[in-house]
Amino acid sequence: MRLTNEIKTNTGLLEIYNTYFNNIYSRLDSAEQYYPDFKSWYYNKVVPDILNNKRDFLFESRNNKIVGLSLIKYEEKKLCTLKVFEEYQNKGYGLKLFEKSFEALDAEKPFLTVSEEKYSEFKKVFDYYDFKITDIKQGLYRDNKLEYFFNEI
């Protein structure tokens, strides 16, 4: 999806893009509690990068409903965000999103980070895929909070 002059000047098309990105943000905005600048990052980095083919959203759906999504960054082979919506959790959709992300990034062990609060939630998955902690940083996004880095090259 490249943001061409046609999109910039076509009000209807621009409105569709805004609705699309705003709807996705509304499903991810809970990340703000772990990443205080999440909204700014999303609109100022993620959206332009998607429009310039540097990042992408991958979706998992069942019965014509989106049950979760992941956000990947191609250049870093990074899995930036993975979210299975609450009503669909613990049904294997997260593993399917991991697999889709690996395939799209052409990486068996993509780079990713996770907050200390979310670490235990994802630990089984990280163990399953044999992800390795490559760094732990304190205070990166929030004072006195840890961020775990995996598969960093």
SULMOVEN-V214265 format. One record per residue. N is the residue number from 1. PHI is phi in whole degrees, -180 to 180 (999 if undefined). OMEGA is omega in degrees with one decimal (999 if undefined). D_LAST is the distance of its C-alpha to the last C-alpha in Angstrom with 2 decimals. Layout:
n->N phi->PHI omega->OMEGA d_last->D_LAST
n->N phi->PHI omega->OMEGA d_last->D_LAST
//
This chain:
n->1 phi->999 omega->178.3 d_last->28.47
n->2 phi->-92 omega->178.5 d_last->29.02
n->3 phi->-82 omega->-177.7 d_last->31.14
n->4 phi->-90 omega->176.6 d_last->33.94
n->5 phi->-60 omega->178.5 d_last->37.14
n->6 phi->-62 omega->179.2 d_last->38.90
n->7 phi->-67 omega->-178.2 d_last->36.88
n->8 phi->-62 omega->-176.2 d_last->37.34
n->9 phi->-98 omega->-179.7 d_last->41.08
n->10 phi->-95 omega->-175.0 d_last->41.66
n->11 phi->-58 omega->-179.5 d_last->42.33
n->12 phi->-63 omega->179.7 d_last->42.38
n->13 phi->-68 omega->177.8 d_last->39.03
n->14 phi->-63 omega->177.8 d_last->37.46
n->15 phi->-65 omega->177.0 d_last->39.00
n->16 phi->-63 omega->178.6 d_last->37.46
n->17 phi->-61 omega->179.4 d_last->33.96
n->18 phi->-60 omega->179.0 d_last->34.64
n->19 phi->-62 omega->179.2 d_last->35.93
n->20 phi->-58 omega->-177.2 d_last->32.96
n->21 phi->-69 omega->177.1 d_last->30.36
n->22 phi->-67 omega->177.8 d_last->32.62
n->23 phi->-64 omega->178.0 d_last->33.11
n->24 phi->-65 omega->179.6 d_last->29.42
n->25 phi->-57 omega->-177.8 d_last->28.98
n->26 phi->-63 omega->177.7 d_last->31.89
n->27 phi->-87 omega->-177.3 d_last->30.10
n->28 phi->-111 omega->-169.9 d_last->26.95
n->29 phi->-63 omega->176.2 d_last->28.68
n->30 phi->-66 omega->177.4 d_last->28.60
n->31 phi->-65 omega->-179.8 d_last->24.98
n->32 phi->-58 omega->-179.9 d_last->26.70
n->33 phi->-68 omega->179.1 d_last->27.59
n->34 phi->-102 omega->-178.5 d_last->23.98
n->35 phi->-132 omega->-171.8 d_last->22.84
n->36 phi->-56 omega->179.4 d_last->25.94
n->37 phi->-99 omega->-174.7 d_last->25.04
n->38 phi->-57 omega->-177.7 d_last->24.16
n->39 phi->-62 omega->178.4 d_last->27.21
n->40 phi->-62 omega->178.6 d_last->26.61
n->41 phi->-58 omega->-178.4 d_last->22.95
n->42 phi->-59 omega->-174.9 d_last->24.18
n->43 phi->-78 omega->-176.4 d_last->27.04
n->44 phi->-96 omega->179.3 d_last->25.69
n->45 phi->-117 omega->-173.2 d_last->22.11
n->46 phi->-63 omega->-176.3 d_last->21.93
n->47 phi->-58 omega->177.4 d_last->25.37
n->48 phi->-61 omega->179.2 d_last->25.16
n->49 phi->-65 omega->176.6 d_last->21.74
n->50 phi->-66 omega->179.5 d_last->23.28
n->51 phi->-66 omega->178.7 d_last->26.30
n->52 phi->-106 omega->175.8 d_last->24.27
n->53 phi->62 omega->176.1 d_last->22.26
n->54 phi->-95 omega->177.8 d_last->18.86
n->55 phi->-133 omega->177.4 d_last->18.83
n->56 phi->-156 omega->169.8 d_last->20.99
n->57 phi->-96 omega->172.3 d_last->22.81
n->58 phi->-118 omega->-174.8 d_last->23.20
n->59 phi->-117 omega->170.8 d_last->26.31
n->60 phi->-116 omega->-178.5 d_last->27.77
n->61 phi->-136 omega->174.8 d_last->31.56
n->62 phi->-142 omega->178.3 d_last->34.57
n->63 phi->51 omega->178.2 d_last->38.17
n->64 phi->63 omega->175.8 d_last->37.37
n->65 phi->-124 omega->176.1 d_last->35.66
n->66 phi->-75 omega->-177.6 d_last->32.08
n->67 phi->-106 omega->179.0 d_last->30.88
n->68 phi->-179 omega->179.9 d_last->27.30
n->69 phi->-154 omega->171.4 d_last->24.52
n->70 phi->-129 omega->177.7 d_last->20.83
n->71 phi->-120 omega->-178.5 d_last->19.28
n->72 phi->-119 omega->176.1 d_last->16.29
n->73 phi->-123 omega->-171.5 d_last->14.63
n->74 phi->-62 omega->-172.6 d_last->14.25
n->75 phi->-58 omega->-179.3 d_last->12.40
n->76 phi->-90 omega->-172.4 d_last->9.25
n->77 phi->51 omega->-173.2 d_last->9.93
n->78 phi->-113 omega->170.1 d_last->10.71
n->79 phi->-93 omega->-172.6 d_last->13.60
n->80 phi->-80 omega->-175.5 d_last->15.36
n->81 phi->-150 omega->172.7 d_last->18.56
n->82 phi->-139 omega->-176.2 d_last->20.35
n->83 phi->-142 omega->168.3 d_last->24.02
n->84 phi->-103 omega->-176.0 d_last->26.80
n->85 phi->-65 omega->-167.9 d_last->30.06
n->86 phi->-47 omega->-175.4 d_last->32.00
n->87 phi->-70 omega->-178.6 d_last->34.84
n->88 phi->-116 omega->-176.9 d_last->32.58
n->89 phi->-71 omega->178.0 d_last->30.29
n->90 phi->64 omega->178.4 d_last->30.30
n->91 phi->-127 omega->178.0 d_last->31.26
n->92 phi->91 omega->-178.1 d_last->28.08
n->93 phi->-69 omega->177.9 d_last->27.21
n->94 phi->-62 omega->177.6 d_last->23.90
n->95 phi->-63 omega->177.9 d_last->22.78
n->96 phi->-64 omega->177.3 d_last->24.05
n->97 phi->-68 omega->175.0 d_last->22.04
n->98 phi->-58 omega->-178.1 d_last->18.81
n->99 phi->-61 omega->177.3 d_last->19.83
n->100 phi->-61 omega->-179.9 d_last->20.76
n->101 phi->-66 omega->178.5 d_last->17.46
n->102 phi->-58 omega->-177.9 d_last->15.58
n->103 phi->-64 omega->-178.5 d_last->18.17
n->104 phi->-64 omega->-180.0 d_last->18.14
n->105 phi->-86 omega->-174.7 d_last->14.39
n->106 phi->53 omega->-178.1 d_last->14.66
n->107 phi->-148 omega->176.8 d_last->11.90
n->108 phi->-76 omega->-179.5 d_last->12.97
n->109 phi->-136 omega->-178.9 d_last->10.30
n->110 phi->-69 omega->173.8 d_last->9.41
n->111 phi->-70 omega->173.9 d_last->7.68
n->112 phi->-160 omega->173.9 d_last->10.78
n->113 phi->-130 omega->179.3 d_last->12.73
n->114 phi->-147 omega->179.3 d_last->16.25
n->115 phi->-72 omega->-178.7 d_last->19.17
n->116 phi->-60 omega->179.8 d_last->20.90
n->117 phi->-70 omega->-177.8 d_last->23.87
n->118 phi->-92 omega->-176.2 d_last->22.08
n->119 phi->-56 omega->-177.1 d_last->20.01
n->120 phi->-65 omega->178.3 d_last->23.02
n->121 phi->-64 omega->-176.6 d_last->23.76
n->122 phi->-101 omega->-173.0 d_last->20.48
n->123 phi->-56 omega->179.8 d_last->20.12
n->124 phi->-60 omega->179.6 d_last->22.00
n->125 phi->-67 omega->179.1 d_last->19.86
n->126 phi->-62 omega->177.4 d_last->16.59
n->127 phi->-66 omega->-179.7 d_last->18.46
n->128 phi->-57 omega->-179.2 d_last->19.85
n->129 phi->-91 omega->179.5 d_last->16.57
n->130 phi->58 omega->175.1 d_last->15.20
n->131 phi->-71 omega->-179.1 d_last->12.33
n->132 phi->-113 omega->173.0 d_last->10.96
n->133 phi->-71 omega->-179.8 d_last->11.17
n->134 phi->-110 omega->177.2 d_last->8.42
n->135 phi->-168 omega->172.4 d_last->10.69
n->136 phi->-136 omega->-178.4 d_last->14.18
n->137 phi->-118 omega->177.9 d_last->15.77
n->138 phi->-101 omega->175.6 d_last->19.52
n->139 phi->77 omega->-178.1 d_last->21.42
n->140 phi->-64 omega->-178.6 d_last->18.68
n->141 phi->-112 omega->179.8 d_last->20.82
n->142 phi->-144 omega->-179.7 d_last->23.92
n->143 phi->-55 omega->174.3 d_last->25.61
n->144 phi->61 omega->177.7 d_last->25.09
n->145 phi->-111 omega->-178.5 d_last->22.90
n->146 phi->-91 omega->171.8 d_last->19.56
n->147 phi->-125 omega->-179.1 d_last->16.47
n->148 phi->-94 omega->179.1 d_last->14.13
n->149 phi->-106 omega->-179.8 d_last->10.39
n->150 phi->-125 omega->170.5 d_last->9.08
n->151 phi->58 omega->179.2 d_last->6.27
n->152 phi->-72 omega->-179.8 d_last->3.77
n->153 phi->-93 omega->999 d_last->0.00
//
